[in-house]
Structures are given as structure tokens and as C-alpha cells.
Amino acid sequence: MTITAYSKTFKRELDARQLKNLFDENNADSALSFRDFVKADIECPACNVSGGHYVAEAKSQSKGNVVKQAHFAFRDSMGKDTHLPFCDFYTGSDKLNVVANDGRVDFMRSGSEATQLIGLMVCAGIEANIFSQQDIRNMRQWFLDLREQGSFIFNLNPHIVQIARASLIRNKRNREQYIVDVSETENSWFDIDNEVYQSLYFKFPELALDHRDNPELWGIRLKGVVTKAKSIIVKDSGTSTFDRSILSEKYQLATQVASLVRSTHPRLRVLLGYTTNALRSSNPLMAFAALLLFVSDWDVTVVEKKIEAILAVETVTDITAGNVVGMNPFIHYSAWILVKALHELQSELEYEVDFDAEFNSEKERLMKLYFPSEP
């Protein structure tokens, strides 16, 4: 269901209600219906296909309340989805999994105060002619084109993430080798699975991560990065996927700009805290930073002046100007970089490993040592 669409007439993304209001206010042709206008006017905000049509809101016959809001649909006369396969809104079985499907950001539709504040900054930027909705659309297209420049196929087992993590983070008693210490079971934090992974690391030391060469790999200490990396492995193993490592330089620039935006906006400083991880975890902020860089030829010095101009806008007169879907091209960047590194480490192994069998066998062995009285 496409909530917003890009209006070629009004040159912005609008939801059905907003487009209807503008149509009623500006239509000089009494013979032109809103539905016919929509068919000729709108484009998908993600893949730019045209030919969409208006779907009125649906109300419950018994209670009269709205059960489905008015929206736009892009389907042909046979009811087939006409979005392009890589589109966020495409529902066909041959949908392509690209980063844009995860990284899309609706600047004005969120319960998050930070997102709403960034959405107002987008509106201010448009009103001050610093960028336009077309620039935002161009940036999405830039990224969709960029993803075709580099891809790789990986086949990994989720266990490899925790084994590699143990190369950097493990109990101090296991610093040089794995040591069984039954007294550890008395601690509330004892986790037999973690013990298995730490033991297996010494069996597969080739899986050690070098975070000194690639600092981004230190993100494996974060639970969210580990969880996402394992999810990516389960979902995307065996399929061609975009190699995010080609974004490395731009990722650093976007982080720098995101920090500038946060430091110059008093309320965002409160909402987002002061850590780099908090910056990078904010999809709207990273999307905004990427947009500013995109329209500045990735020059931070130019971006600084644009931020000053945006913050100088005292009043936003048209909040629908920011009613646009942006994109954070760096979504889950740390997890993807970790997956790429694990793929490379596994590729260098000179033998095949059944990680499921290795995990189960080692867990069975350690269970007997740590809990000998259990059946």
C-alpha cells in the first residue's frame, strides 16, 4: 500500500488527502475528476513508475470507523503489481532485496520527536532552496544505480558470528586457551552457548577479526550488530547482495555531518545523546546527512553552510514539503561489513566446516563437564 506518491503537478510527495486538497484548490477543469487526475499525475515515490490510481478510505459498515486509509495503488488492468522489482512497495514473488527496502525514511510520519524535528529541517531546506524533493528522488536513484557497481555472494552459518566475536570478546580466563571452570556455573550470567563459542574459537583461530585494520568490525561487541548480522546470514545467504564496503568513505562523511547536525540543534543533542553509535542508529539523521552531502558533492565544508542556512529559517510555512520518503544508504552498515569480513575469512579456510555439527558436538561435551549430574 503506497501512502504517498510524487505529484508531477505539485512537485512534491503527498498523501491522498493532501493531494485531493491541492487538486480541489487548483483545478480549473470541472470535467476532470480527481481519479483521472491521479492516473496522469502521480509517480511511485520509490521506483518512479507512473499510472497509479486513487483508493478511497474504507470504513467499517458496523461501526463507521476508518479501517483503511486512503492511498494509492500501482496495478495494471489485470491487478498485477506494476512497481519495479527493487521497489519498496513491490509485492511480487520476484521482489529484489536491496538496501533501500530497509533504509527508507518517511521524514514526517513518525511518533519520534527526533524524526519530526529532522522532517522540519527538510521542510526548511526545501523552502530555502537548499535542496528540493527532486534532489531527494535523485539521491534514491543514485543509490539504486550505485548498488549495481559491486556485489558479492556469501554462504555463511549464523554460528560463525559468535565464534568470530569470541576472538575479540571472551572471558579473561580464556584469554590464551579455553579453560573449563565449573565454578562459573554459580554466576547468574553463565551462558553455556557463550562457552561453546569461546571454546570453538580456539579450534578455528582463522576466524579472528582484525578490528585494528577495520575499526568497523569492533561493532561486533554490540548486541544489535550481532543480531542483525545473523539475521542477514539467515535471510540472504546464497543471494547476490550489494557490497556496502564501497560506501566506507561516504559513511564516515555522513557520520561527521550527522554529528554537526546534532551539535548545532539543541533539542537533538538531548534526544540523540553524544555517542557515535547513537548517531548512526538514527535512520532519519543519517538519511538527512546523506542528502546534505549528496547535494553538496560530498563536501563537508559546503554542508556546514547549508546547515547554517537551514537553522536560520525561523518559520516553516509548508510542512507538506517535507512529506517525502528519504533514504539512509548506510542502514545496518556495521552488520553488513561484519558479514563481508566473515565471508572473506571463511573463503580463506582450506577445509569445509559444518558449524552446526561443531556447535552441537562441543555443547554436548561442555554440558557433561559443567553439569555432570544432569541426564
C-alpha positions as CSV (number, residue, x, y, z in Angstrom):
1,M,0.0,0.0,0.0
2,T,1.5,3.3,-1.1
3,I,0.6,6.0,1.3
4,T,2.3,8.9,-0.5
5,A,3.0,9.5,-4.2
6,Y,5.1,12.0,-6.1
7,S,2.9,14.6,-7.8
8,K,4.4,15.9,-11.1
9,T,2.0,18.8,-10.9
10,F,2.8,20.0,-7.4
11,K,6.4,18.7,-7.5
12,R,6.3,17.0,-4.1
13,E,5.3,13.8,-2.3
14,L,1.8,13.9,-0.9
15,D,-0.6,11.6,0.7
16,A,-4.1,11.1,-0.8
17,R,-5.8,13.7,1.4
18,Q,-3.1,16.3,0.8
19,L,-3.2,15.7,-3.0
20,K,-7.0,15.9,-3.0
21,N,-7.0,19.2,-1.2
22,L,-4.4,20.7,-3.6
23,F,-6.4,19.4,-6.6
24,D,-9.6,20.9,-5.3
25,E,-7.9,24.3,-4.7
26,N,-6.2,24.5,-8.1
27,N,-8.3,22.5,-10.6
28,A,-9.8,24.8,-13.2
29,D,-11.3,22.0,-15.3
30,S,-14.6,21.0,-13.9
31,A,-14.7,18.0,-16.2
32,L,-11.5,16.5,-14.8
33,S,-12.2,14.1,-11.9
34,F,-9.7,13.6,-9.1
35,R,-9.3,9.9,-10.1
36,D,-8.4,10.8,-13.7
37,F,-6.0,13.5,-12.5
38,V,-4.2,11.0,-10.2
39,K,-3.8,8.5,-13.1
40,A,-2.0,11.1,-15.2
41,D,-0.1,12.8,-12.4
42,I,1.4,10.6,-9.8
43,E,4.6,8.5,-9.7
44,C,5.7,6.0,-7.2
45,P,8.0,7.7,-4.7
46,A,10.4,4.8,-4.7
47,C,10.7,3.5,-8.2
48,N,9.2,6.4,-10.2
49,V,6.7,4.3,-12.2
50,S,3.5,6.1,-13.3
51,G,-0.1,5.0,-13.8
52,G,-1.1,4.8,-10.2
53,H,-4.7,5.2,-9.1
54,Y,-6.5,6.5,-6.1
55,V,-8.0,4.2,-3.5
56,A,-10.6,5.8,-1.2
57,E,-10.5,5.1,2.5
58,A,-12.6,2.1,3.8
59,K,-14.9,2.3,6.7
60,S,-16.4,-0.4,8.9
61,Q,-20.0,-1.0,8.0
62,S,-20.9,-1.8,11.6
63,K,-19.0,0.9,13.5
64,G,-18.4,3.5,10.8
65,N,-14.7,4.0,11.8
66,V,-12.0,4.1,9.2
67,V,-10.3,0.7,8.8
68,K,-8.1,1.5,5.9
69,Q,-6.8,5.0,5.0
70,A,-6.9,6.4,1.5
71,H,-3.9,5.5,-0.5
72,F,-2.5,4.9,-4.0
73,A,-2.2,1.6,-5.9
74,F,0.0,0.8,-8.8
75,R,-1.6,-2.1,-10.6
76,D,-2.5,-2.8,-14.2
77,S,-5.9,-3.8,-15.6
78,M,-5.3,-7.4,-14.5
79,G,-4.5,-6.4,-11.0
80,K,-0.8,-7.1,-11.3
81,D,1.7,-5.0,-9.3
82,T,3.4,-2.6,-11.6
83,H,6.1,-1.4,-9.2
84,L,9.6,-2.3,-10.3
85,P,11.0,-5.5,-8.5
86,F,13.5,-3.5,-6.5
87,C,10.8,-1.1,-5.2
88,D,10.0,-0.8,-1.5
89,F,6.3,-1.3,-2.4
90,Y,6.6,-4.2,-4.8
91,T,4.7,-7.3,-3.6
92,G,5.6,-9.8,-6.3
93,S,7.4,-13.1,-5.5
94,D,10.4,-11.9,-7.5
95,K,11.0,-8.9,-5.3
96,L,14.6,-7.9,-5.2
97,N,16.1,-7.4,-1.7
98,V,18.1,-4.1,-1.8
99,V,19.2,-1.8,1.0
100,A,16.6,0.8,0.0
101,N,13.9,-1.7,1.2
102,D,15.3,-1.3,4.7
103,G,16.7,2.2,4.7
104,R,13.7,4.2,3.6
105,V,12.7,7.1,5.9
106,D,9.4,8.9,6.0
107,F,10.5,12.2,7.5
108,M,7.0,13.4,8.5
109,R,5.3,10.2,9.6
110,S,6.7,9.1,12.9
111,G,5.9,9.2,16.5
112,S,9.6,10.0,17.1
113,E,10.3,13.6,18.1
114,A,13.7,13.4,16.6
115,T,12.3,12.3,13.2
116,Q,9.7,15.1,13.3
117,L,12.4,17.7,14.0
118,I,14.5,16.4,11.2
119,G,11.4,16.4,9.0
120,L,11.0,20.1,9.8
121,M,14.6,20.7,8.8
122,V,13.9,19.0,5.5
123,C,11.0,21.4,5.0
124,A,13.2,24.3,5.9
125,G,15.8,23.1,3.4
126,I,13.3,22.9,0.7
127,E,11.8,26.4,1.5
128,A,15.3,27.9,1.5
129,N,16.0,26.3,-1.9
130,I,18.9,24.4,-0.4
131,F,17.6,21.2,-1.9
132,S,14.3,20.0,-3.5
133,Q,12.1,16.9,-3.4
134,Q,13.6,16.1,-6.8
135,D,17.0,16.1,-5.2
136,I,15.8,13.5,-2.8
137,R,14.4,11.4,-5.6
138,N,17.7,11.8,-7.5
139,M,19.6,10.6,-4.4
140,R,17.5,7.5,-4.2
141,Q,18.1,6.8,-7.9
142,W,21.8,7.4,-7.3
143,F,21.9,4.8,-4.7
144,L,19.9,2.3,-6.7
145,D,22.5,2.8,-9.6
146,L,25.4,2.5,-7.2
147,R,24.4,-0.8,-5.8
148,E,24.9,-2.3,-9.3
149,Q,28.6,-1.5,-9.1
150,G,29.6,-4.0,-6.5
151,S,28.0,-7.2,-5.2
152,F,29.1,-10.5,-3.7
153,I,27.5,-13.8,-2.8
154,F,28.1,-15.3,0.7
155,N,27.2,-18.7,2.2
156,L,27.6,-18.5,5.9
157,N,26.3,-20.2,9.0
158,P,25.0,-18.0,11.8
159,H,27.3,-19.7,14.4
160,I,30.3,-18.1,12.7
161,V,29.3,-14.7,14.0
162,Q,29.6,-15.7,17.7
163,I,32.7,-17.7,17.1
164,A,34.4,-14.7,15.5
165,R,33.1,-12.4,18.3
166,A,34.9,-14.6,20.8
167,S,38.2,-13.6,19.0
168,L,37.6,-10.1,20.5
169,I,35.4,-10.6,23.4
170,R,35.8,-13.6,25.8
171,N,36.2,-14.4,29.5
172,K,39.6,-13.4,30.8
173,R,40.2,-17.0,31.9
174,N,40.0,-17.9,28.3
175,R,42.5,-15.3,27.0
176,E,45.1,-17.8,25.8
177,Q,43.2,-21.0,25.7
178,Y,39.8,-22.3,26.7
179,I,39.7,-23.4,30.4
180,V,36.7,-25.3,31.9
181,D,35.8,-23.7,35.3
182,V,32.8,-25.4,36.8
183,S,32.5,-22.7,39.5
184,E,31.4,-20.3,36.7
185,T,28.0,-22.0,36.7
186,E,27.3,-20.4,40.0
187,N,27.2,-17.0,38.3
188,S,23.8,-15.7,37.0
189,W,25.4,-14.6,33.8
190,F,26.8,-18.0,32.9
191,D,25.8,-19.0,29.4
192,I,26.7,-22.4,28.1
193,D,26.3,-21.3,24.5
194,N,28.9,-18.5,25.0
195,E,31.2,-21.1,26.5
196,V,30.8,-23.2,23.4
197,Y,31.6,-20.3,21.1
198,Q,34.7,-19.3,23.1
199,S,35.9,-22.9,23.0
200,L,35.3,-23.2,19.3
201,Y,37.3,-20.0,18.6
202,F,40.4,-21.8,19.7
203,K,39.6,-24.6,17.3
204,F,39.1,-22.1,14.4
205,P,41.5,-19.3,15.1
206,E,41.5,-18.4,11.4
207,L,38.2,-16.7,12.2
208,A,39.8,-14.0,14.3
209,L,38.6,-10.5,13.4
210,D,41.2,-7.7,12.9
211,H,39.5,-4.6,14.1
212,R,42.7,-2.6,14.0
213,D,42.7,-2.9,10.2
214,N,39.0,-2.4,10.0
215,P,37.6,-0.5,13.1
216,E,34.1,-1.0,12.0
217,L,34.4,-4.7,13.0
218,W,34.5,-3.6,16.6
219,G,30.8,-3.2,16.2
220,I,30.5,-6.9,16.9
221,R,30.6,-6.0,20.6
222,L,27.1,-4.6,20.2
223,K,24.1,-7.0,20.6
224,G,22.2,-5.2,17.8
225,V,25.0,-5.7,15.3
226,V,25.3,-9.4,16.2
227,T,21.6,-9.9,15.9
228,K,21.4,-8.2,12.6
229,A,24.4,-9.9,11.1
230,K,22.9,-13.3,12.0
231,S,19.6,-12.2,10.5
232,I,21.3,-11.2,7.3
233,I,23.1,-14.5,7.1
234,V,19.9,-16.5,7.6
235,K,17.9,-14.4,5.1
236,D,20.5,-13.6,2.4
237,S,23.0,-16.4,2.2
238,G,23.3,-17.6,-1.4
239,T,21.9,-14.5,-3.0
240,S,23.8,-11.7,-4.7
241,T,23.9,-8.7,-2.4
242,F,25.2,-5.2,-2.6
243,D,28.8,-4.8,-1.2
244,R,28.4,-2.0,1.3
245,S,32.1,-1.7,1.8
246,I,32.3,0.6,-1.3
247,L,30.4,3.2,0.9
248,S,33.1,3.3,3.5
249,E,34.3,6.9,2.8
250,K,30.8,8.3,2.4
251,Y,29.8,6.5,5.6
252,Q,32.5,8.4,7.5
253,L,31.5,11.7,5.9
254,A,27.8,11.1,6.8
255,T,28.7,10.3,10.4
256,Q,30.7,13.6,10.5
257,V,27.7,15.6,9.1
258,A,25.2,13.8,11.4
259,S,27.4,14.9,14.3
260,L,27.4,18.5,13.0
261,V,23.6,18.5,12.8
262,R,23.2,17.1,16.3
263,S,25.7,19.5,17.8
264,T,24.0,22.6,16.2
265,H,20.5,21.6,17.2
266,P,19.9,21.9,21.0
267,R,16.9,19.5,21.1
268,L,18.6,16.8,19.0
269,R,21.6,16.9,21.4
270,V,19.2,15.9,24.2
271,L,17.2,13.3,22.2
272,L,20.2,11.6,20.5
273,G,22.9,11.8,23.1
274,Y,26.5,12.1,22.4
275,T,27.8,8.8,21.2
276,T,28.7,7.9,17.6
277,N,26.6,4.8,17.8
278,A,23.5,6.9,18.7
279,L,24.1,9.0,15.6
280,R,24.5,6.0,13.3
281,S,21.5,4.3,14.8
282,S,19.2,7.2,13.8
283,N,17.9,6.4,10.3
284,P,16.3,9.9,9.8
285,L,19.5,11.7,10.9
286,M,21.8,9.6,8.7
287,A,19.4,10.0,5.8
288,F,19.4,13.7,6.2
289,A,23.2,13.8,6.5
290,A,23.4,11.7,3.3
291,L,21.0,14.1,1.5
292,L,23.0,17.2,2.5
293,L,26.2,15.6,1.3
294,F,24.6,14.4,-1.9
295,V,23.5,18.0,-2.9
296,S,27.0,19.3,-1.8
297,D,29.1,16.9,-3.9
298,W,30.1,15.2,-0.7
299,D,31.9,18.2,0.5
300,V,31.6,18.7,4.3
301,T,32.6,22.4,4.1
302,V,29.7,23.1,1.8
303,V,27.4,21.1,4.0
304,E,28.3,23.3,7.0
305,K,27.0,26.4,5.2
306,K,23.8,24.6,4.3
307,I,23.2,23.5,7.9
308,E,23.6,27.2,9.0
309,A,21.1,28.3,6.3
310,I,18.5,25.7,7.3
311,L,18.8,26.6,11.0
312,A,18.3,30.2,10.1
313,V,14.8,29.5,8.7
314,E,12.6,30.8,11.6
315,T,9.3,29.5,10.4
316,V,8.3,26.7,8.1
317,T,5.2,27.7,6.1
318,D,4.6,24.4,4.2
319,I,5.1,21.3,6.3
320,T,3.9,19.1,3.4
321,A,7.1,20.0,1.6
322,G,8.9,17.5,3.9
323,N,6.3,14.8,3.3
324,V,8.8,12.8,1.4
325,V,10.5,9.4,1.7
326,G,14.2,9.8,2.1
327,M,16.8,7.0,2.3
328,N,19.6,6.1,4.7
329,P,22.0,4.2,2.4
330,F,24.1,3.2,5.4
331,I,21.3,1.2,7.2
332,H,22.8,-1.7,9.2
333,Y,26.3,-0.8,7.8
334,S,28.3,-2.4,10.6
335,A,26.4,-5.7,10.4
336,W,26.9,-5.8,6.6
337,I,30.7,-5.0,6.9
338,L,30.9,-7.8,9.5
339,V,29.2,-10.3,7.2
340,K,31.6,-9.3,4.4
341,A,34.6,-9.8,6.7
342,L,33.3,-13.2,7.8
343,H,32.7,-14.2,4.2
344,E,36.4,-13.4,3.4
345,L,37.7,-15.2,6.4
346,Q,35.7,-18.3,5.6
347,S,36.8,-18.2,2.0
348,E,40.4,-18.4,3.2
349,L,39.8,-21.6,5.1
350,E,41.4,-24.6,3.4
351,Y,38.7,-27.0,4.6
352,E,34.9,-27.2,4.8
353,V,33.3,-26.8,8.3
354,D,29.9,-28.0,9.4
355,F,29.4,-25.3,12.0
356,D,26.1,-26.8,13.2
357,A,27.7,-30.1,13.9
358,E,30.7,-28.5,15.5
359,F,28.5,-26.4,17.8
360,N,26.3,-29.3,18.8
361,S,29.2,-31.6,19.5
362,E,31.1,-29.1,21.6
363,K,28.0,-28.1,23.5
364,E,27.3,-31.8,24.3
365,R,30.9,-32.1,25.6
366,L,30.8,-29.0,27.7
367,M,27.4,-29.8,29.2
368,K,28.9,-33.0,30.6
369,L,31.7,-31.1,32.1
370,Y,29.7,-28.2,33.6
371,F,26.6,-30.2,34.6
372,P,27.8,-33.8,35.2
373,S,24.8,-34.6,37.3
374,E,22.2,-33.8,34.7
375,P,21.0,-36.7,32.5
